[in-house]
């Protein structure tokens, strides 16, 4: 099961954070579980969220799911491509690359240390499959 990106940190709720530019999205694993994405609701620039709060939602042909901020911060950029063409995220591997949802200015950098690295996230996904 190849998944993950060494430059990303993951939450247990399957969102990722890229420290280099503040980008946040859902993992390829989560996207694959959802199936074909048809709609993504995103916040507005300037919105401020605490870690673990819902900042948007994603809908697929199978289900709808909230997206949770893996760390606290202010939304400084929104991926408008996803608002107009949410199907972009359906391309293989896109969820962890061009399919980012928002970029944030973190308000508590210590929260990054609480996120999972690629190895630990991969183990989490394997354990979920077994249960």
Order of alpha helices (4+ residues) and beta strands (2+ residues): beta-beta-beta-alpha-beta-beta-beta-beta-beta-alpha-beta-alpha
